[in-house]
Amino acid sequence: MSWNNVSVFPLSDDLTLLVRELRARGVPHRVVEINGQQNLQVPDGQLVEPVSQLVQQWRDDELAPVTDEAFVSTPVQSPKMLSPWRTPITLLLVALSALGFAVVETKLLQPWLGYLTFFPLEPVAGGYRWQPFSEALARAEYWRLITPAFLHFGVFHIVFNSLWMWDLGRRLEFVVGKFSYLLFFLLTATASNVAQYFWADQVSLFGGMSGVVYALVGYIWIRQWLDPHPVLAVPRGIIVFMLAWQVLCLSGAVDYFLAGGIANGAHVGGLLAGMFIAGAFALAKRAGFVR
């Protein structure tokens, strides 16, 4: 993400009121020290002019104190700032999930299924035979650590995961940038798939982007606790709902309504991976390693 300079301030200036106003309006920004001065920056050039006007109001002492009610209730982000063209990695992941759904559900593409599953499928007389994952590693088929995330089983599965990726994923991509977001996906997809492998303790067919979705939930939950960002300020009810849904899945109750069961290992593994990454980022930021 490239940052645009708005204004500079002496280190002695207290920017608390200005920063609270920007956060209350849902404006993404940061204040960094450069050459002995405080530098206010925004990630979008279109924000420079309106934020400059707010800065002038602050300088003229025309900004009223922001109440806690206004701070909580102000909209987080405009749809334009989170347009698909600003978040191409999320768009690509949703498109690949749709392709994975087609591989599972259509006879034309099903021959490719064995190349995308965690456990390899070996053609035998009259059908296929599962191979242990160790054989995949022996053949250096490392992509199998990632590709199960794109496989989806049923309309509800693909719609549920894609909607959450579209909402939460675009937020994170906008905040951390395309490269870091892609790395986040690769790490958490691997963590969730490996966790499901050990959780199931048997050869099975599993897949879906839900492990990554729960990684997003875990990251946003911990990040907003340790180092809040306005774009990641999703309603608390969403985090509570997703965590409650996971508890319900772990109870086994959902298995009676959804054929094929729930990949609880992937959910838990993804959640923990996202929480760990958020915690590591916050600690690194406090230590001055990242801004």
ABEGO torsion letter per residue (X at the ends): XBBBBABBBBAABBAAAAAAAAAAAGBBBBBBBBGGBBBBBBABAAAAAAAAAAAAAAAAGABBBBBAAAAAABBABBAAAABAAABAAAAAAAAAAAAAAAAAABAAAAAAAAAABABBBBBBBGEBBBBBAAAAAAAGBAAAAAAAAABBBEAAAAAAAAAAAAAAAAAAAAAAEAAAAAAAAAAAAAAAAAAAAAAAGBBBBBEEAAAAAAAAAAAAAAAAAABBBAAABBBAAAAAAAAAAAAAAAAGAAAAABBGEBBAAAAAAAAAAAAAAAAAAAAAAAAGABX
